[in-house]
Amino acid sequence: MKVFFPQWQGSGTGKSIADGAKTIFDYIKGDVISIPLSKLPLTLEQNINGHSALLEQLSDFKTLLIDKNPKTLHTIGGDCGLEIIPVSYLASKQSNLGVIWFDAHADINIPKESQSHNFHGMPLRTLLGEGNQKLKDLLFTEIKPSQIHYIGLRSIDTAEQKRIAKDHIYAPLTIDINHLVKTLKDKKITHLYIHFDVDCLDPDSYKNAYFNVNNGITVIEAEDYIKTLKANFDICGTSILESVAMTEDELEPIKNIINLLFND
């Protein structure tokens, strides 16, 4: 099942994320289910910007999955905060789901540690069962630190680094894809969820990320990593998030990545 969910409230004021998601939606076409966004104002509650709006629309996403019960799930977003729903859903279906987090940022803060108070920096911590209770209550199930594997990570808050170190979460400075494959297989992981925030890419490869961060992976490297993962594991879910390309021409550098993520 393919879902269009242009959530932007998790990024604070990043409405360009919704427009960027629409550009990808228009490129993919086909049978895609859309989730409407809340009209509640963007206010700071419980140390999270847009807390009430996020609860409302993420609840709608959860209800959709309960109703449709898909075997696979591919999400066009939107900010990274939306991931608590598809990741927890698929983790409830696959007991040892591997989560591949292509991202420049760790996304593993809790509200009281976050300087921005934006929920797109908190989804993994929420998935681990920590942080805001109302958002945790939306989870289908929690995940374990051993299920998380970062690619492209390079912008990490001090509190996030401590959390990663605490449970030895897989977060190498550079990626050896063969080592990652071996690590996953040693953990008896057979199914993967691939989260793809386009800011994992170096701006020289793709400049239309909501947050550009230097020294990322190249488009060619990302394609190779995804192909290798698809060749070795069952991919039951994917996402592409936080692109702000406004036209299909601006999307051109990552079209192969989108096709790899959204075509079985």
LOSEZA-60797 format. One line per 3 residues: their letters; for each residue x, y, z of N, C-alpha, C. Coordinates in Angstrom, 3 decimals. Layout:
N
a = X:Y:Z:X:Y:Z:X:Y:Z | ... $
***
This chain:
264
mkv = 0.842:-1.195:0.000:0.000:0.000:0.000:0.879:1.247:0.000 | 0.498:2.210:-0.835:1.219:3.478:-0.902:0.360:4.575:-0.269 | 1.015:5.408:0.539:0.311:6.447:1.283:0.970:7.793:1.035 $
ffp = 0.161:8.800:0.794:0.629:10.179:0.683:0.247:10.906:1.969 | 1.254:11.285:2.738:1.013:11.919:4.038:1.985:13.101:4.175 | 1.595:14.279:3.674:2.513:15.421:3.627:2.620:16.181:4.953 $
qwq = 2.667:15.448:6.049:2.792:16.076:7.368:4.006:17.006:7.397 | 3.795:18.230:7.871:4.887:19.191:7.986:5.047:19.711:9.415 | 3.997:19.528:10.237:4.004:20.138:11.569:5.117:19.621:12.466 $
gsg = 5.615:18.410:12.187:6.706:17.865:12.986:8.020:18.584:12.765 | 8.079:19.396:11.704:9.297:20.159:11.414:9.174:21.602:11.877 | 8.112:21.926:12.588:7.899:23.299:13.007:7.153:24.061:11.941 $
tgk = 7.823:25.010:11.299:7.149:25.855:10.307:7.424:25.414:8.881 | 7.901:24.187:8.682:8.369:23.738:7.370:7.275:23.364:6.395 | 6.409:24.307:6.044:5.330:24.004:5.111:5.845:23.631:3.729 $
sia = 7.063:24.029:3.386:7.643:23.638:2.098:7.778:22.123:1.993 | 7.811:21.434:3.126:7.878:19.975:3.124:6.618:19.387:2.494 | 5.452:19.970:2.791:4.205:19.481:2.197:4.220:19.661:0.684 $
dga = 4.718:20.806:0.225:4.803:21.044:-1.218:5.801:20.081:-1.871 | 6.919:19.825:-1.186:7.901:18.888:-1.705:7.351:17.473:-1.796 | 6.557:17.090:-0.802:5.921:15.770:-0.830:4.960:15.661:-2.011 $
kti = 4.242:16.745:-2.293:3.297:16.744:-3.419:4.035:16.549:-4.745 | 5.234:17.101:-4.870:6.011:16.911:-6.093:6.332:15.433:-6.302 | 6.706:14.741:-5.217:6.982:13.300:-5.316:5.701:12.525:-5.605 $
fdy = 4.620:12.903:-4.949:3.318:12.272:-5.190:2.937:12.384:-6.669 | 3.111:13.562:-7.252:2.773:13.759:-8.666:3.671:12.916:-9.570 | 4.911:12.706:-9.165:5.834:11.899:-9.967:5.481:10.409:-9.892 $
ikg = 5.143:9.925:-8.703:4.862:8.493:-8.521:3.547:8.097:-9.178 | 2.537:8.936:-9.013:1.198:8.651:-9.549:0.704:7.289:-9.027 | -0.147:6.630:-9.796:-0.633:5.313:-9.403:-1.626:5.368:-8.261 $
dvi = -1.850:4.225:-7.644:-2.841:4.058:-6.577:-2.218:4.438:-5.241 | -2.490:5.645:-4.777:-1.925:6.156:-3.533:-3.056:6.703:-2.663 | -3.077:6.322:-1.397:-4.080:6.808:-0.457:-3.557:8.062:0.234 $
sip = -4.375:9.104:0.278:-3.980:10.355:0.912:-4.558:10.474:2.308 | -3.751:11.009:3.219:-4.197:11.263:4.589:-4.306:12.771:4.779 | -5.482:13.274:5.146:-5.638:14.725:5.319:-4.876:15.235:6.536 $
lsk = -4.490:16.501:6.461:-3.765:17.113:7.563:-4.709:17.865:8.491 | -4.330:17.933:9.751:-5.098:18.663:10.751:-5.095:20.155:10.439 | -6.178:20.835:10.819:-6.255:22.286:10.678:-6.023:23.000:11.998 $
lpl = -5.604:22.241:13.008:-5.324:22.850:14.308:-4.103:23.761:14.204 | -4.066:24.830:15.005:-2.924:25.749:14.943:-1.638:25.099:15.444 | -0.523:25.619:14.951:0.791:25.109:15.345:1.198:25.780:16.655 $
tle = 0.902:25.134:17.769:1.242:25.684:19.080:2.160:24.734:19.828 | 2.966:25.290:20.732:3.891:24.496:21.537:3.156:23.938:22.748 | 3.059:22.614:22.817:2.421:21.937:23.942:3.295:20.760:24.357 $
qni = 3.488:20.596:25.647:4.278:19.483:26.175:5.666:19.422:25.524 | 6.238:20.597:25.295:7.568:20.734:24.699:7.643:20.223:23.258 | 6.500:20.147:22.573:6.467:19.702:21.172:5.646:20.688:20.356 $
ngh = 6.241:21.233:19.303:5.490:22.103:18.398:4.422:21.302:17.657 | 3.204:21.838:17.642:2.127:21.188:16.900:1.648:19.885:17.511 | 1.801:19.729:18.815:1.486:18.456:19.472:0.069:17.974:19.174 $
sal = -0.910:18.861:19.300:-2.316:18.453:19.086:-2.579:18.082:17.635 | -2.018:18.859:16.710:-2.195:18.551:15.289:-1.558:17.208:14.947 | -0.376:16.966:15.488:0.307:15.701:15.239:-0.512:14.527:15.761 $
leq = -1.037:14.653:16.950:-1.855:13.577:17.514:-3.054:13.268:16.625 | -3.694:14.310:16.132:-4.898:14.122:15.320:-4.590:13.392:14.022 | -3.606:13.876:13.276:-3.366:13.278:11.959:-2.622:11.949:12.045 $
lsd = -1.779:11.771:13.044:-1.126:10.480:13.227:-2.140:9.421:13.674 | -3.127:9.842:14.422:-4.214:8.920:14.795:-4.976:8.472:13.553 | -5.177:9.393:12.605:-5.850:9.041:11.351:-5.022:8.026:10.554 $
fkt = -3.703:8.215:10.558:-2.813:7.264:9.869:-2.935:5.889:10.517 | -2.934:5.847:11.836:-3.054:4.571:12.541:-4.384:3.895:12.214 | -5.451:4.664:12.217:-6.778:4.112:11.906:-6.811:3.523:10.501 $
lli = -6.176:4.212:9.556:-6.115:3.712:8.182:-5.434:2.348:8.126 | -4.330:2.195:8.837:-3.600:0.925:8.799:-4.387:-0.191:9.482 | -5.071:0.134:10.546:-5.916:-0.871:11.201:-7.007:-1.345:10.246 $
dkn = -7.575:-0.400:9.494:-8.659:-0.721:8.567:-8.165:-1.510:7.356 | -7.020:-1.108:6.785:-6.532:-1.721:5.538:-5.655:-2.945:5.780 | -4.954:-2.985:6.904:-4.085:-4.107:7.268:-3.139:-4.512:6.131 $
pkt = -2.363:-3.565:5.600:-1.501:-3.894:4.461:-0.318:-4.767:4.856 | 0.193:-5.532:3.893:1.397:-6.340:4.128:2.662:-5.519:3.913 | 2.586:-4.565:2.991:3.704:-3.667:2.740:3.187:-2.235:2.795 $
lht = 4.111:-1.296:3.048:3.690:0.086:3.268:4.771:1.033:2.762 | 4.391:1.931:1.871:5.329:2.880:1.277:4.747:4.287:1.434 | 5.464:5.152:2.141:4.923:6.453:2.526:5.666:7.597:1.857 $
igg = 4.901:8.462:1.191:5.428:9.704:0.647:5.144:10.797:1.666 | 6.205:11.348:2.259:6.017:12.407:3.247:6.802:13.621:2.830 | 6.659:14.621:3.598:6.248:14.673:4.959:7.502:14.703:5.803 $
dcg = 7.332:15.031:7.070:8.470:15.078:7.990:8.672:13.741:8.696 | 9.846:13.589:9.299:10.251:12.296:9.862:9.406:11.859:11.056 | 8.691:12.792:11.672:7.865:12.428:12.819:6.757:11.441:12.486 $
lei = 6.338:11.393:11.225:5.257:10.476:10.837:5.654:9.014:10.958 | 6.971:8.761:11.057:7.466:7.377:11.022:7.034:6.530:12.218 | 6.575:7.140:13.286:6.178:6.308:14.439:5.028:5.372:14.085 $
ipv = 4.225:5.749:13.101:3.082:4.899:12.739:3.499:3.741:11.827 | 4.079:3.979:10.647:4.423:2.837:9.786:5.478:1.913:10.379 | 6.482:2.474:11.069:7.519:1.610:11.645:6.930:0.721:12.735 $
syl = 6.138:1.296:13.621:5.566:0.475:14.699:4.558:-0.525:14.152 | 3.821:-0.146:13.090:2.883:-1.076:12.471:3.615:-2.294:11.916 | 4.654:-2.053:11.125:5.369:-3.174:10.516:6.165:-3.959:11.554 $
ask = 6.630:-3.294:12.603:7.307:-4.005:13.695:6.345:-4.932:14.428 | 5.064:-4.588:14.433:4.074:-5.471:15.058:3.791:-6.692:14.196 | 4.122:-6.600:12.902:3.930:-7.715:11.982:5.175:-8.596:11.892 $
qsn = 6.362:-7.962:12.021:7.648:-8.661:11.927:8.398:-8.452:13.243 | 8.552:-9.506:14.021:9.047:-9.355:15.390:10.478:-8.853:15.473 | 11.285:-9.058:14.435:12.673:-8.597:14.455:12.947:-7.730:13.231 $
lgv = 12.052:-6.762:12.998:12.175:-5.871:11.855:13.465:-5.052:11.954 | 14.219:-5.016:10.870:15.364:-4.126:10.815:14.939:-2.764:10.297 | 15.351:-1.711:10.993:15.000:-0.345:10.598:16.261:0.336:10.075 $
iwf = 16.262:0.654:8.794:17.399:1.322:8.161:17.058:2.807:8.074 | 17.850:3.626:8.762:17.531:5.055:8.909:18.529:5.884:8.105 | 18.199:6.117:6.809:18.996:7.012:5.973:18.689:8.441:6.420 $
dah = 19.629:9.093:7.071:19.330:10.408:7.639:20.613:11.078:8.091 | 20.706:12.392:7.879:21.837:13.146:8.432:21.703:13.307:9.939 | 20.454:13.222:10.433:20.161:13.477:11.843:19.743:12.196:12.551 $
adi = 19.993:12.156:13.844:19.729:10.934:14.608:18.250:10.748:14.939 | 17.483:11.846:15.042:16.035:11.763:15.298:15.718:10.955:16.553 | 16.552:11.084:17.578:16.413:10.235:18.757:16.445:11.062:20.047 $
nip = 15.909:12.289:19.937:15.727:13.149:21.105:14.435:12.805:21.842 | 14.325:13.274:23.071:13.051:13.340:23.768:12.707:14.817:23.928 | 11.432:15.162:24.153:11.031:16.574:24.159:11.866:17.478:25.060 $
kes = 12.184:17.028:26.256:12.905:17.908:27.183:14.357:18.131:26.756 | 14.887:17.296:25.872:16.256:17.448:25.381:16.336:18.236:24.085 | 15.214:18.388:23.415:15.216:18.995:22.087:15.301:20.515:22.171 $
qsh = 16.242:21.089:21.437:16.361:22.543:21.384:15.299:23.160:20.478 | 14.899:22.436:19.444:13.927:22.979:18.491:12.485:22.714:18.900 | 12.255:21.675:19.704:10.914:21.208:20.084:10.129:20.677:18.878 $
nfh = 10.829:20.323:17.808:10.174:19.781:16.613:10.190:18.257:16.654 | 9.034:17.666:16.428:8.891:16.223:16.615:9.654:15.405:15.585 | 10.037:16.017:14.458:10.790:15.224:13.476:12.179:14.844:14.000 $
gmp = 12.585:15.411:15.116:13.824:14.985:15.760:13.611:13.979:16.880 | 12.399:13.421:16.993:12.059:12.558:18.131:11.484:11.187:17.787 | 11.251:10.835:16.513:10.504:9.596:16.256:11.176:8.325:16.756 $
lrt = 12.487:8.199:16.624:13.130:6.952:17.068:13.067:6.804:18.577 | 13.203:7.903:19.289:13.100:7.820:20.746:11.684:7.410:21.151 | 10.700:7.927:20.436:9.316:7.534:20.693:9.121:6.051:20.404 $
llg = 9.675:5.587:19.291:9.564:4.174:18.933:10.245:3.269:19.952 | 11.235:3.791:20.649:11.886:3.027:21.719:11.080:3.041:23.011 | 9.946:3.748:23.002:9.084:3.778:24.175:9.438:4.850:25.169 $
egn = 10.078:5.917:24.697:10.491:7.011:25.566:9.906:8.319:25.045 | 9.735:9.294:25.936:9.254:10.589:25.495:7.796:10.828:25.822 | 7.096:11.521:24.922:5.728:11.973:25.163:4.741:10.806:25.227 $
qkl = 3.974:10.748:26.310:3.102:9.596:26.533:1.988:9.493:25.488 | 1.364:10.610:25.129:0.252:10.540:24.187:0.705:10.064:22.812 | 1.894:10.467:22.402:2.411:9.987:21.126:2.856:8.529:21.225 $
kdl = 3.415:8.152:22.359:3.765:6.737:22.565:2.525:5.849:22.513 | 1.415:6.378:22.991:0.179:5.585:23.008:-0.316:5.256:21.607 | 0.173:5.961:20.590:-0.227:5.683:19.212:0.525:4.490:18.609 $
lft = 1.605:4.068:19.232:2.413:2.994:18.675:1.649:1.673:18.627 | 1.863:0.908:17.566:1.369:-0.465:17.512:2.220:-1.342:18.426 | 3.515:-1.064:18.463:4.449:-1.750:19.349:5.714:-0.916:19.425 $
eik = 6.543:-1.164:20.412:7.840:-0.499:20.508:8.894:-1.311:19.755 | 10.025:-0.684:19.461:11.152:-1.398:18.882:12.313:-1.406:19.864 | 13.327:-2.200:19.559:14.524:-2.293:20.391:15.667:-1.507:19.743 $
psq = 16.615:-1.016:20.544:17.758:-0.301:19.961:18.510:-1.118:18.920 | 18.564:-2.420:19.100:19.304:-3.284:18.169:18.670:-3.337:16.790 | 17.439:-2.850:16.649:16.764:-2.859:15.352:17.110:-1.640:14.500 $
ihy = 17.757:-0.626:15.092:18.040:0.636:14.405:19.425:0.601:13.771 | 19.504:1.028:12.511:20.778:1.070:11.785:20.818:2.339:10.941 | 21.763:3.213:11.237:21.862:4.506:10.555:22.743:4.422:9.310 $
igl = 22.356:5.192:8.295:23.199:5.439:7.125:23.183:6.940:6.850 | 24.359:7.543:6.717:24.451:8.970:6.414:24.403:9.878:7.616 | 24.431:9.314:8.815:24.323:10.097:10.043:25.574:10.951:10.255 $
rsi = 25.367:12.256:10.520:26.512:13.131:10.744:26.189:14.404:11.520 | 24.941:14.626:11.861:24.558:15.804:12.639:23.806:15.318:13.879 | 24.536:15.207:14.996:24.012:14.529:16.179:24.110:15.450:17.392 $
dta = 23.011:15.641:18.110:23.039:16.385:19.362:23.774:15.573:20.425 | 24.299:16.266:21.428:25.038:15.589:22.499:24.176:14.550:23.208 | 22.935:14.912:23.517:22.037:13.966:24.198:21.746:12.753:23.321 $
eqk = 21.639:12.976:22.015:21.403:11.864:21.094:22.611:10.935:21.056 | 23.809:11.524:21.040:25.022:10.709:21.016:25.094:9.819:22.247 | 24.716:10.352:23.388:24.711:9.556:24.618:23.709:8.412:24.523 $
ria = 22.544:8.685:23.916:21.527:7.634:23.800:21.979:6.545:22.841 | 22.621:6.940:21.753:23.144:5.967:20.797:24.225:5.109:21.440 | 25.114:5.743:22.199:26.214:5.012:22.848:25.697:4.071:23.933 $
kdh = 24.655:4.482:24.621:24.127:3.694:25.737:23.789:2.269:25.326 | 23.157:2.118:24.162:22.741:0.787:23.704:23.484:0.339:22.452 | 24.608:0.987:22.172:25.461:0.579:21.048:24.653:0.471:19.750 $
iya = 23.855:1.489:19.476:23.069:1.516:18.247:24.001:1.629:17.043 | 23.685:0.925:15.984:24.538:0.863:14.793:24.579:2.237:14.127 | 25.716:2.929:14.236:25.834:4.286:13.712:27.268:4.585:13.295 $
plt = 27.807:3.854:12.319:29.187:4.100:11.880:29.326:5.434:11.156 | 30.516:6.010:11.222:30.761:7.280:10.540:30.747:7.105:9.028 | 31.221:5.974:8.559:31.161:5.640:7.132:30.539:4.259:6.985 $
idi = 29.883:4.052:5.875:29.143:2.800:5.683:29.908:1.825:4.803 | 30.054:0.607:5.312:30.469:-0.542:4.509:29.212:-1.388:4.349 | 28.607:-1.355:3.181:27.307:-2.002:3.008:27.378:-3.501:3.260 $
nhl = 28.509:-4.119:2.942:28.647:-5.554:3.196:28.687:-5.839:4.703 | 29.308:-4.941:5.450:29.321:-5.097:6.907:27.911:-4.930:7.472 | 27.161:-3.981:6.938:25.782:-3.794:7.390:24.945:-5.034:7.091 $
vkt = 25.078:-5.576:5.903:24.332:-6.790:5.546:24.674:-7.931:6.506 | 25.955:-8.107:6.780:26.380:-9.163:7.711:25.816:-8.911:9.107 | 25.851:-7.658:9.538:25.314:-7.315:10.862:23.837:-7.664:10.957 $
lkd = 23.087:-7.309:9.941:21.655:-7.609:9.929:21.401:-9.114:9.941 | 22.162:-9.847:9.142:21.968:-11.298:9.082:22.385:-11.965:10.389 | 23.432:-11.456:11.021:23.848:-11.999:12.314:22.770:-11.806:13.374 $
kki = 21.960:-10.763:13.201:20.848:-10.501:14.122:19.578:-11.280:13.745 | 19.680:-12.115:12.708:18.546:-12.914:12.222:17.420:-12.036:11.681 | 17.785:-10.876:11.163:16.810:-9.980:10.561:16.571:-10.398:9.105 $
thl = 15.307:-10.520:8.748:14.947:-10.913:7.377:14.137:-9.837:6.654 | 13.460:-8.962:7.414:12.605:-7.933:6.834:13.104:-6.547:7.258 | 13.034:-5.611:6.318:13.534:-4.264:6.581:12.478:-3.201:6.311 $
yih = 12.585:-2.128:7.095:11.914:-0.868:6.793:13.001:0.139:6.441 | 12.884:0.780:5.285:13.879:1.765:4.856:13.286:3.164:4.949 | 13.762:3.907:5.936:13.434:5.325:6.096:14.454:6.120:5.295 $
fdv = 13.969:6.977:4.400:14.885:7.754:3.572:14.558:9.235:3.675 | 15.276:9.922:4.559:15.243:11.380:4.611:16.298:11.862:3.623 | 15.897:12.681:2.676:16.818:13.066:1.600:18.021:13.859:2.103 $
dcl = 17.991:14.351:3.361:19.173:15.062:3.855:20.335:14.122:4.181 | 20.131:12.803:4.038:21.276:11.884:4.119:22.240:12.139:2.967 | 21.718:12.723:1.889:22.514:12.963:0.692:23.341:14.237:0.825 $
dpd = 24.517:14.213:0.251:25.331:15.415:0.213:24.657:16.460:-0.686 | 24.668:17.727:-0.294:24.032:18.766:-1.121:24.566:18.850:-2.546 | 25.805:18.417:-2.764:26.324:18.402:-4.130:25.615:17.365:-4.992 $
syk = 25.014:16.344:-4.346:24.250:15.332:-5.074:22.779:15.702:-5.179 | 22.251:16.303:-4.096:20.835:16.694:-4.073:20.679:17.865:-3.106 | 20.307:19.002:-3.641:20.278:20.219:-2.834:18.903:20.545:-2.270 $
nay = 17.889:19.765:-2.637:16.520:20.111:-2.252:16.025:19.347:-1.026 | 16.890:19.277:-0.005:16.492:18.744:1.290:16.053:19.893:2.189 | 15.138:19.608:3.112:14.690:20.644:4.052:15.864:21.154:4.884 $
fnv = 16.731:20.235:5.328:17.973:20.594:6.002:19.132:20.026:5.189 | 19.890:20.875:4.535:21.084:20.404:3.846:22.246:20.314:4.833 | 22.941:19.181:4.812:24.089:18.955:5.689:25.237:18.455:4.837 $
nng = 26.376:19.121:4.905:27.524:18.746:4.087:28.078:17.367:4.465 | 28.857:16.813:3.541:29.583:15.550:3.764:28.662:14.343:3.877 | 27.585:14.370:3.109:26.680:13.230:3.092:27.076:12.196:2.055 $
itv = 26.242:11.175:1.922:26.483:10.158:0.902:26.016:10.692:-0.447 | 26.522:10.107:-1.522:26.117:10.534:-2.850:24.858:9.784:-3.283 | 24.209:10.301:-4.303:23.047:9.627:-4.876:23.423:8.230:-5.358 $
iea = 24.559:8.109:-6.005:25.003:6.807:-6.516:25.223:5.829:-5.366 | 25.843:6.294:-4.285:26.041:5.428:-3.119:24.702:4.989:-2.538 | 23.770:5.929:-2.404:22.456:5.585:-1.859:21.762:4.536:-2.724 $
edy = 21.825:4.708:-4.026:21.225:3.717:-4.924:21.856:2.337:-4.711 | 23.176:2.305:-4.607:23.879:1.039:-4.410:23.487:0.391:-3.095 | 23.400:1.181:-2.035:23.023:0.639:-0.721:21.620:0.044:-0.768 $
ikt = 20.688:0.768:-1.376:19.303:0.284:-1.437:19.214:-0.984:-2.280 | 19.900:-1.015:-3.420:19.907:-2.220:-4.261:20.448:-3.422:-3.495 | 21.515:-3.218:-2.741:22.114:-4.315:-1.978:21.170:-4.808:-0.893 $
lka = 20.510:-3.887:-0.210:19.559:-4.276:0.830:18.374:-5.027:0.222 | 17.884:-4.562:-0.918:16.767:-5.242:-1.580:17.153:-6.642:-2.058 | 18.424:-6.814:-2.410:18.885:-8.117:-2.897:19.031:-9.137:-1.773 $
nfd = 19.159:-8.667:-0.539:19.451:-9.557:0.582:18.318:-9.710:1.594 | 17.314:-8.831:1.527:16.257:-8.850:2.534:14.908:-8.560:1.894 | 13.842:-8.923:2.615:12.492:-8.551:2.205:12.221:-7.129:2.698 $
icg = 11.922:-6.235:1.781:11.632:-4.847:2.149:10.119:-4.718:2.300 | 9.664:-4.578:3.540:8.214:-4.516:3.765:7.709:-3.084:3.909 | 8.622:-2.122:4.000:8.191:-0.737:4.089:9.294:0.226:3.692 $
tsi = 8.889:1.351:3.136:9.835:2.402:2.777:9.156:3.756:2.966 | 9.976:4.785:3.015:9.460:6.153:2.999:10.458:7.035:2.282 | 9.980:8.158:1.793:10.874:9.227:1.334:10.332:10.522:1.920 $
les = 11.218:11.268:2.592:10.773:12.355:3.455:11.651:13.594:3.311 | 11.037:14.731:3.621:11.695:16.031:3.793:12.416:16.535:2.543 | 11.868:16.186:1.384:12.310:16.812:0.138:11.499:18.082:-0.074 $
vam = 12.151:19.116:-0.589:11.444:20.371:-0.858:11.532:20.760:-2.337 | 11.770:19.777:-3.199:11.767:20.040:-4.640:10.368:20.476:-5.061 | 10.289:21.583:-5.767:8.991:22.138:-6.158:8.557:21.718:-7.563 $
ted = 9.498:21.193:-8.356:9.179:20.769:-9.724:9.786:19.390:-9.970 | 9.277:18.713:-10.988:9.833:17.400:-11.323:11.285:17.521:-11.785 | 11.625:18.607:-12.429:13.013:18.814:-12.843:13.943:18.859:-11.631 $
ele = 13.515:19.522:-10.573:14.327:19.598:-9.354:14.457:18.233:-8.685 | 13.508:17.354:-8.969:13.500:16.008:-8.407:14.410:15.051:-9.181 | 14.854:15.458:-10.326:15.576:14.582:-11.250:16.701:13.774:-10.602 $
pik = 17.570:14.360:-9.746:18.701:13.586:-9.212:18.292:12.360:-8.384 | 17.081:12.367:-7.807:16.718:11.255:-6.917:15.601:10.373:-7.484 | 15.307:10.527:-8.759:14.231:9.704:-9.334:14.543:8.212:-9.241 $
nii = 15.783:7.821:-9.465:16.131:6.404:-9.349:15.947:5.902:-7.928 | 16.267:6.747:-6.944:16.070:6.366:-5.538:14.586:6.167:-5.254 | 13.764:7.090:-5.722:12.320:6.960:-5.522:11.808:5.673:-6.160 $
nll = 12.260:5.395:-7.373:11.811:4.180:-8.057:12.241:2.924:-7.296 | 13.448:2.916:-6.773:13.921:1.772:-5.997:13.097:1.579:-4.718 | 12.721:2.674:-4.088:11.989:2.584:-2.825:10.508:2.242:-3.022 $
fnd = 9.939:2.646:-4.164:8.507:2.505:-4.316:8.063:1.451:-5.325 | 9.037:0.817:-5.947:8.709:-0.308:-6.840:9.256:-1.591:-6.242 | 8.381:-2.561:-6.026:8.776:-3.839:-5.427:9.700:-4.628:-6.357 $
***
